[in-house]
Each structure stands twice: as structure tokens, then as C-alpha cells.
């Protein structure tokens, strides 16, 4: 039993100093047993390790490249029954952790998303980023047959054992859609239950965004076609 709280960090030392105490405060309202895993870059770029040691978080260096590689590293080392991942830049306020936890348990979900776009959700991102995010979510909903409104955020709770059965390939943020499709295909013939609970998405506290726009867009275009073909191929095999 318990919750593995996961933060993927890339020069987030200052943000972690603020976030880690808040995460502890709110996750302790959910279950007595928990661990906090901070997956840092393969080669440390700041004092993230020192902050983790001071605040009782488990420090791990990622073993594969990119955001997707850091996510796979976190899945490998998570030991608790539930897996809660959130941004390490402060854009996901920890106060929503109990809401996600309640939704996950009460509705017996496979995944719960802290959503910007369900009723009551708010995004404080730049207008251009919001437009791109809505277009992206629409494209993936159609291509993958997933009904959740916010497929591109990583403020989520999963069952750890389900994650450990996935074989993820994406290196970038598109791993967030890839994992949902793999969970969906692994769950068949049962239906994958995705719940959403509203959050207010904030801008990062300290530092600059690590996303490279051109690389980000090209990666997503490629991934949409690959995952759509994966979905279709699975359907043909099951006929």
C-alpha cells in the first residue's frame, strides 16, 4: 500500500525547496505510507541532490534520455501501490493531491488526471500555449479514442503495477499520451477508466521552461501517427 510521489527534475533546485514540504503536507492527508522520488538528470546540473537529502526525498538519476526516459526510470524505481506524478516547476499545486486521491479511490479509476480543461479547471498558461494544448488534446482524443479532456498534462495518479507492464518508447512529453494508449490496450477487453478532477494550472515558480517548441511539435506529429497505427493494428489482430 501507499503512494510513490514522482517529480522529474531538470535544474529545479529552487522549486523543490518550496514544493517538497507542501507535497508532504498534502500527501499525508491521503495515506500514511508514501515515498517521494525525484528523478534528476543523468549528470547533476545543480544541487537537487542536496535538497532531496535535506528534505527526505529519494534522489535518482535518470537512466534513459529525455522526459520519457526520466518517466521510465521513475516507473522502474517506484515501490508503492499508487504512482502520483506531477511537475517539479510549481505549475501543479500540491493542494490538489487529496482531490486526485479521492477520485482515484472512489471511482475505482485506472488513471486520474488533475485537469485544466474539465469543468472547474483553469489554465494560467500563455494564450498561444493554451491554443496549442487544445489542438493537441483534440488530435489525440480522435486518434487514440481517449475521452479525457486533458491528455497532455502529467499531474496524474496511476496503479504502479499497471505502469510496470507498459513498454514505452517516446523520449519526449508525448510519452504522456503513449502511456494512456498502452494502458488502454493492456486493459482490454475491460475498459480503461480515466477520471478527471479540476485543478488551477500555474506558471512555473523559478527558472525557465525546458521545452523546445520545434522539437516538441515534430515529436508529437510523429507520435500521433505511430500511436494511431498501434491502435489500429491491435484492433486488426483481435478480429
Secondary structure, DSSP 8 states (H G I E B T S, - for coil): --EEEEEE-SS-HHHHHHHHHHHHHHHTTT-S-EEEEEEE-SS--SSHHHHHHHHT-EEEE-SSSHHHHHHHHHHHH--SSEEEEEESSSSB-GGGHHHHHHHHHHTT-SEEEEESSSTT-EE-S-HHHHHHHHHHHHHHHHHHT---S--S---EEEEHHHHTT------STTHHHHHHHHHHHHHTTS---EEEEE-EE---SSS-----HHHHHHHHHHHHHHHHHHHHHHHHHT-
